């Protein structure tokens, strides 16, 4: 059985990785946008990568908060 500390550490590590991925996606998007010419027919920004990266950050952050709440409440953390 995995301890609450191990679960917390695992989510923390996943969140750090997701945030790094998101930051990388932000820089890549900004770089692509800076290279575009300003005009009325400018192509829309391709935000798919940054959207997915941000969604992972939000989901992992919410999971981390929920796990903390479960630990505080003393909820069972065994497999479902």
GUSE-646400 format. One record per residue: residue number from 1; x, y, z of N, C-alpha, C in turn. Coordinates in nm, 3 decimals, always signed. Example, Ala and Ser with C-alpha at 12.3 -4.5 7.8 and 13.67 -1.06 7.14 Angstrom:
BEGIN
<rec resi="1" n_px="+1.319" n_py="-0.569" n_pz="+0.780" ca_px="+1.230" ca_py="-0.450" ca_pz="+0.780" c_px="+1.320" c_py="-0.330" c_pz="+0.780"/>
<rec resi="2" n_px="+1.285" n_py="-0.225" n_pz="+0.708" ca_px="+1.367" ca_py="-0.106" ca_pz="+0.714" c_px="+1.290" c_py="+0.003" c_pz="+0.787"/>
END
This chain:
BEGIN
<rec resi="1" n_px="+0.085" n_py="-0.119" n_pz="+0.000" ca_px="+0.000" ca_py="+0.000" ca_pz="+0.000" c_px="+0.089" c_py="+0.124" c_pz="+0.000"/>
<rec resi="2" n_px="+0.051" n_py="+0.220" n_pz="-0.077" ca_px="+0.127" ca_py="+0.343" ca_pz="-0.091" c_px="+0.086" c_py="+0.440" c_pz="+0.020"/>
<rec resi="3" n_px="+0.184" n_py="+0.506" n_pz="+0.079" ca_px="+0.156" ca_py="+0.600" ca_pz="+0.189" c_px="+0.106" c_py="+0.733" c_pz="+0.134"/>
<rec resi="4" n_px="+0.044" n_py="+0.811" n_pz="+0.221" ca_px="-0.005" ca_py="+0.943" ca_pz="+0.181" c_px="+0.112" c_py="+1.032" c_pz="+0.139"/>
<rec resi="5" n_px="+0.226" n_py="+1.016" n_pz="+0.204" ca_px="+0.344" ca_py="+1.095" ca_pz="+0.169" c_px="+0.392" c_py="+1.061" c_pz="+0.027"/>
<rec resi="6" n_px="+0.392" n_py="+0.932" n_pz="-0.005" ca_px="+0.434" ca_py="+0.890" ca_pz="-0.139" c_px="+0.338" c_py="+0.942" c_pz="-0.246"/>
<rec resi="7" n_px="+0.209" n_py="+0.939" n_pz="-0.217" ca_px="+0.109" ca_py="+0.991" ca_pz="-0.310" c_px="+0.127" c_py="+1.141" c_pz="-0.331"/>
<rec resi="8" n_px="+0.147" n_py="+1.213" n_pz="-0.222" ca_px="+0.168" ca_py="+1.357" ca_pz="-0.229" c_px="+0.294" c_py="+1.390" c_pz="-0.307"/>
<rec resi="9" n_px="+0.401" n_py="+1.318" n_pz="-0.280" ca_px="+0.527" ca_py="+1.342" ca_pz="-0.351" c_px="+0.512" c_py="+1.314" c_pz="-0.500"/>
<rec resi="10" n_px="+0.440" n_py="+1.209" n_pz="-0.535" ca_px="+0.419" ca_py="+1.175" ca_pz="-0.675" c_px="+0.341" c_py="+1.285" c_pz="-0.748"/>
<rec resi="11" n_px="+0.236" n_py="+1.336" n_pz="-0.685" ca_px="+0.158" ca_py="+1.443" ca_pz="-0.747" c_px="+0.239" c_py="+1.572" c_pz="-0.755"/>
<rec resi="12" n_px="+0.318" n_py="+1.600" n_pz="-0.653" ca_px="+0.403" ca_py="+1.718" ca_pz="-0.657" c_px="+0.502" c_py="+1.711" c_pz="-0.774"/>
<rec resi="13" n_px="+0.562" n_py="+1.595" n_pz="-0.794" ca_px="+0.657" ca_py="+1.578" ca_pz="-0.904" c_px="+0.589" c_py="+1.592" c_pz="-1.039"/>
<rec resi="14" n_px="+0.470" n_py="+1.535" n_pz="-1.052" ca_px="+0.396" ca_py="+1.547" ca_pz="-1.177" c_px="+0.358" c_py="+1.692" c_pz="-1.204"/>
<rec resi="15" n_px="+0.323" n_py="+1.765" n_pz="-1.100" ca_px="+0.287" ca_py="+1.906" ca_pz="-1.114" c_px="+0.407" c_py="+1.991" c_pz="-1.155"/>
<rec resi="16" n_px="+0.522" n_py="+1.963" n_pz="-1.098" ca_px="+0.644" ca_py="+2.036" ca_pz="-1.136" c_px="+0.674" c_py="+2.012" c_pz="-1.285"/>
<rec resi="17" n_px="+0.662" n_py="+1.889" n_pz="-1.329" ca_px="+0.686" ca_py="+1.856" ca_pz="-1.469" c_px="+0.585" c_py="+1.926" c_pz="-1.559"/>
<rec resi="18" n_px="+0.458" n_py="+1.924" n_pz="-1.521" ca_px="+0.354" ca_py="+1.988" ca_pz="-1.601" c_px="+0.375" c_py="+2.139" c_pz="-1.609"/>
<rec resi="19" n_px="+0.414" n_py="+2.200" n_pz="-1.499" ca_px="+0.439" ca_py="+2.345" ca_pz="-1.502" c_px="+0.557" c_py="+2.379" c_pz="-1.592"/>
<rec resi="20" n_px="+0.660" n_py="+2.296" n_pz="-1.591" ca_px="+0.775" ca_py="+2.319" ca_pz="-1.680" c_px="+0.732" c_py="+2.305" c_pz="-1.826"/>
<rec resi="21" n_px="+0.649" n_py="+2.207" n_pz="-1.854" ca_px="+0.598" ca_py="+2.188" ca_pz="-1.990" c_px="+0.514" c_py="+2.309" c_pz="-2.032"/>
<rec resi="22" n_px="+0.431" n_py="+2.358" n_pz="-1.941" ca_px="+0.348" ca_py="+2.475" ca_pz="-1.970" c_px="+0.434" c_py="+2.598" c_pz="-1.998"/>
<rec resi="23" n_px="+0.534" n_py="+2.621" n_pz="-1.917" ca_px="+0.623" ca_py="+2.736" ca_pz="-1.939" c_px="+0.693" c_py="+2.726" c_pz="-2.074"/>
<rec resi="24" n_px="+0.736" n_py="+2.606" n_pz="-2.109" ca_px="+0.800" ca_py="+2.585" ca_pz="-2.240" c_px="+0.700" c_py="+2.616" c_pz="-2.352"/>
<rec resi="25" n_px="+0.577" n_py="+2.573" n_pz="-2.337" ca_px="+0.474" ca_py="+2.599" ca_pz="-2.438" c_px="+0.446" c_py="+2.749" c_pz="-2.450"/>
<rec resi="26" n_px="+0.449" n_py="+2.821" n_pz="-2.338" ca_px="+0.428" ca_py="+2.966" ca_pz="-2.340" c_px="+0.538" c_py="+3.034" c_pz="-2.422"/>
<rec resi="27" n_px="+0.662" n_py="+2.996" n_pz="-2.397" ca_px="+0.775" ca_py="+3.056" ca_pz="-2.470" c_px="+0.766" c_py="+3.022" c_pz="-2.618"/>
<rec resi="28" n_px="+0.733" n_py="+2.898" n_pz="-2.650" ca_px="+0.721" ca_py="+2.858" ca_pz="-2.790" c_px="+0.610" c_py="+2.936" c_pz="-2.861"/>
<rec resi="29" n_px="+0.496" n_py="+2.952" n_pz="-2.794" ca_px="+0.386" ca_py="+3.028" ca_pz="-2.853" c_px="+0.426" c_py="+3.173" c_pz="-2.873"/>
<rec resi="30" n_px="+0.486" n_py="+3.233" n_pz="-2.773" ca_px="+0.527" ca_py="+3.373" ca_pz="-2.784" c_px="+0.629" c_py="+3.392" c_pz="-2.896"/>
<rec resi="31" n_px="+0.720" n_py="+3.297" n_pz="-2.909" ca_px="+0.821" ca_py="+3.305" ca_pz="-3.015" c_px="+0.756" c_py="+3.296" c_pz="-3.153"/>
<rec resi="32" n_px="+0.662" n_py="+3.202" n_pz="-3.168" ca_px="+0.592" ca_py="+3.190" ca_pz="-3.298" c_px="+0.514" c_py="+3.317" c_pz="-3.329"/>
<rec resi="33" n_px="+0.447" n_py="+3.371" n_pz="-3.229" ca_px="+0.367" ca_py="+3.491" ca_pz="-3.251" c_px="+0.454" c_py="+3.612" c_pz="-3.284"/>
<rec resi="34" n_px="+0.569" n_py="+3.621" n_pz="-3.221" ca_px="+0.661" ca_py="+3.733" ca_pz="-3.247" c_px="+0.714" c_py="+3.728" c_pz="-3.390"/>
<rec resi="35" n_px="+0.721" n_py="+3.609" n_pz="-3.446" ca_px="+0.774" ca_py="+3.595" ca_pz="-3.583" c_px="+0.670" c_py="+3.627" c_pz="-3.690"/>
<rec resi="36" n_px="+0.546" n_py="+3.636" n_pz="-3.652" ca_px="+0.440" ca_py="+3.665" ca_pz="-3.750" c_px="+0.439" c_py="+3.813" c_pz="-3.786"/>
<rec resi="37" n_px="+0.400" n_py="+3.840" n_pz="-3.908" ca_px="+0.384" ca_py="+3.978" ca_pz="-3.953" c_px="+0.248" c_py="+4.030" c_pz="-3.908"/>
<rec resi="38" n_px="+0.244" n_py="+4.155" n_pz="-3.871" ca_px="+0.119" ca_py="+4.217" ca_pz="-3.832" c_px="+0.043" c_py="+4.256" c_pz="-3.957"/>
<rec resi="39" n_px="-0.077" n_py="+4.201" n_pz="-3.969" ca_px="-0.162" ca_py="+4.237" ca_pz="-4.083" c_px="-0.304" c_py="+4.192" c_pz="-4.052"/>
<rec resi="40" n_px="-0.395" n_py="+4.237" n_pz="-4.136" ca_px="-0.536" ca_py="+4.204" ca_pz="-4.116" c_px="-0.561" c_py="+4.054" c_pz="-4.140"/>
<rec resi="41" n_px="-0.479" n_py="+3.990" n_pz="-4.223" ca_px="-0.501" ca_py="+3.849" ca_pz="-4.254" c_px="-0.405" c_py="+3.757" c_pz="-4.176"/>
<rec resi="42" n_px="-0.362" n_py="+3.805" n_pz="-4.064" ca_px="-0.271" ca_py="+3.727" ca_pz="-3.978" c_px="-0.338" c_py="+3.597" c_pz="-3.935"/>
<rec resi="43" n_px="-0.263" n_py="+3.488" n_pz="-3.939" ca_px="-0.317" ca_py="+3.359" ca_pz="-3.898" c_px="-0.342" c_py="+3.359" c_pz="-3.748"/>
<rec resi="44" n_px="-0.449" n_py="+3.292" n_pz="-3.704" ca_px="-0.476" ca_py="+3.283" ca_pz="-3.561" c_px="-0.365" c_py="+3.205" c_pz="-3.490"/>
<rec resi="45" n_px="-0.348" n_py="+3.233" n_pz="-3.365" ca_px="-0.246" ca_py="+3.163" ca_pz="-3.286" c_px="-0.285" c_py="+3.016" c_pz="-3.271"/>
<rec resi="46" n_px="-0.186" n_py="+2.930" n_pz="-3.283" ca_px="-0.206" ca_py="+2.787" ca_pz="-3.262" c_px="-0.186" c_py="+2.761" c_pz="-3.113"/>
<rec resi="47" n_px="-0.297" n_py="+2.747" n_pz="-3.043" ca_px="-0.290" ca_py="+2.736" ca_pz="-2.897" c_px="-0.316" c_py="+2.595" c_pz="-2.846"/>
<rec resi="48" n_px="-0.319" n_py="+2.498" n_pz="-2.935" ca_px="-0.350" ca_py="+2.361" ca_pz="-2.892" c_px="-0.248" c_py="+2.309" c_pz="-2.791"/>
<rec resi="49" n_px="-0.121" n_py="+2.324" n_pz="-2.819" ca_px="-0.017" ca_py="+2.274" ca_pz="-2.728" c_px="-0.025" c_py="+2.342" c_pz="-2.592"/>
<rec resi="50" n_px="-0.038" n_py="+2.473" n_pz="-2.593" ca_px="-0.042" ca_py="+2.546" ca_pz="-2.466" c_px="-0.171" c_py="+2.514" c_pz="-2.389"/>
<rec resi="51" n_px="-0.280" n_py="+2.493" n_pz="-2.463" ca_px="-0.406" ca_py="+2.456" ca_pz="-2.398" c_px="-0.393" c_py="+2.323" c_pz="-2.325"/>
<rec resi="52" n_px="-0.336" n_py="+2.224" n_pz="-2.391" ca_px="-0.319" ca_py="+2.093" ca_pz="-2.328" c_px="-0.223" c_py="+2.100" c_pz="-2.209"/>
<rec resi="53" n_px="-0.116" n_py="+2.176" n_pz="-2.223" ca_px="-0.020" ca_py="+2.189" ca_pz="-2.113" c_px="-0.086" c_py="+2.256" c_pz="-1.993"/>
<rec resi="54" n_px="-0.163" n_py="+2.361" n_pz="-2.016" ca_px="-0.229" ca_py="+2.432" ca_pz="-1.907" c_px="-0.336" c_py="+2.344" c_pz="-1.841"/>
<rec resi="55" n_px="-0.407" n_py="+2.268" n_pz="-1.923" ca_px="-0.508" ca_py="+2.178" ca_pz="-1.869" c_px="-0.446" c_py="+2.076" c_pz="-1.775"/>
<rec resi="56" n_px="-0.328" n_py="+2.024" n_pz="-1.811" ca_px="-0.258" ca_py="+1.930" ca_pz="-1.722" c_px="-0.221" c_py="+1.997" c_pz="-1.590"/>
<rec resi="57" n_px="-0.173" n_py="+2.120" n_pz="-1.596" ca_px="-0.138" ca_py="+2.192" ca_pz="-1.472" c_px="-0.262" c_py="+2.208" c_pz="-1.384"/>
<rec resi="58" n_px="-0.371" n_py="+2.249" n_pz="-1.444" ca_px="-0.495" ca_py="+2.270" ca_pz="-1.367" c_px="-0.543" c_py="+2.139" c_pz="-1.306"/>
<rec resi="59" n_px="-0.542" n_py="+2.031" n_pz="-1.385" ca_px="-0.589" ca_py="+1.902" ca_pz="-1.335" c_px="-0.501" c_py="+1.849" c_pz="-1.222"/>
<rec resi="60" n_px="-0.371" n_py="+1.858" n_pz="-1.240" ca_px="-0.280" ca_py="+1.809" ca_pz="-1.136" c_px="-0.287" c_py="+1.893" c_pz="-1.009"/>
<rec resi="61" n_px="-0.304" n_py="+2.024" n_pz="-1.025" ca_px="-0.318" ca_py="+2.112" ca_pz="-0.909" c_px="-0.446" c_py="+2.078" c_pz="-0.833"/>
<rec resi="62" n_px="-0.554" n_py="+2.053" n_pz="-0.906" ca_px="-0.680" ca_py="+2.015" ca_pz="-0.842" c_px="-0.667" c_py="+1.879" c_pz="-0.773"/>
<rec resi="63" n_px="-0.599" n_py="+1.786" n_pz="-0.838" ca_px="-0.578" ca_py="+1.654" ca_pz="-0.777" c_px="-0.497" c_py="+1.665" c_pz="-0.649"/>
<rec resi="64" n_px="-0.396" n_py="+1.750" n_pz="-0.652" ca_px="-0.311" ca_py="+1.771" ca_pz="-0.533" c_px="-0.394" c_py="+1.829" c_pz="-0.419"/>
<rec resi="65" n_px="-0.478" n_py="+1.927" n_pz="-0.450" ca_px="-0.566" ca_py="+1.986" ca_pz="-0.348" c_px="-0.664" c_py="+1.882" c_pz="-0.293"/>
<rec resi="66" n_px="-0.721" n_py="+1.802" n_pz="-0.381" ca_px="-0.816" ca_py="+1.700" ca_pz="-0.337" c_px="-0.747" c_py="+1.596" c_pz="-0.250"/>
<rec resi="67" n_px="-0.628" n_py="+1.554" n_pz="-0.288" ca_px="-0.554" ca_py="+1.458" ca_pz="-0.207" c_px="-0.525" c_py="+1.515" c_pz="-0.068"/>
<rec resi="68" n_px="-0.484" n_py="+1.641" n_pz="-0.062" ca_px="-0.459" ca_py="+1.706" ca_pz="+0.067" c_px="-0.585" c_py="+1.706" c_pz="+0.153"/>
<rec resi="69" n_px="-0.698" n_py="+1.736" n_pz="+0.091" ca_px="-0.826" ca_py="+1.737" ca_pz="+0.163" c_px="-0.857" c_py="+1.597" c_pz="+0.216"/>
<rec resi="70" n_px="-0.837" n_py="+1.496" n_pz="+0.133" ca_px="-0.864" ca_py="+1.359" ca_pz="+0.174" c_px="-0.775" c_py="+1.318" c_pz="+0.291"/>
<rec resi="71" n_px="-0.648" n_py="+1.357" n_pz="+0.285" ca_px="-0.555" ca_py="+1.325" ca_pz="+0.393" c_px="-0.597" c_py="+1.394" c_pz="+0.523"/>
<rec resi="72" n_px="-0.634" n_py="+1.521" n_pz="+0.513" ca_px="-0.679" ca_py="+1.595" ca_pz="+0.631" c_px="-0.804" c_py="+1.533" c_pz="+0.692"/>
<rec resi="73" n_px="-0.894" n_py="+1.481" n_pz="+0.608" ca_px="-1.017" ca_py="+1.420" ca_pz="+0.656" c_px="-0.997" c_py="+1.277" c_pz="+0.705"/>
<rec resi="74" n_px="-0.879" n_py="+1.221" n_pz="+0.679" ca_px="-0.853" ca_py="+1.084" ca_pz="+0.719" c_px="-0.921" c_py="+0.981" c_pz="+0.631"/>
<rec resi="75" n_px="-0.954" n_py="+1.019" n_pz="+0.510" ca_px="-1.020" ca_py="+0.928" ca_pz="+0.416" c_px="-0.926" c_py="+0.814" c_pz="+0.380"/>
<rec resi="76" n_px="-0.982" n_py="+0.696" n_pz="+0.354" ca_px="-0.897" ca_py="+0.584" ca_pz="+0.314" c_px="-0.833" c_py="+0.612" c_pz="+0.178"/>
<rec resi="77" n_px="-0.705" n_py="+0.579" n_pz="+0.165" ca_px="-0.632" ca_py="+0.606" ca_pz="+0.042" c_px="-0.595" c_py="+0.479" c_pz="-0.032"/>
<rec resi="78" n_px="-0.656" n_py="+0.368" n_pz="+0.005" ca_px="-0.629" ca_py="+0.241" ca_pz="-0.062" c_px="-0.688" c_py="+0.241" c_pz="-0.201"/>
<rec resi="79" n_px="-0.661" n_py="+0.137" n_pz="-0.275" ca_px="-0.714" ca_py="+0.128" ca_pz="-0.412" c_px="-0.865" c_py="+0.115" c_pz="-0.409"/>
<rec resi="80" n_px="-0.927" n_py="+0.176" n_pz="-0.512" ca_px="-1.074" ca_py="+0.178" ca_pz="-0.517" c_px="-1.130" c_py="+0.051" c_pz="-0.574"/>
END
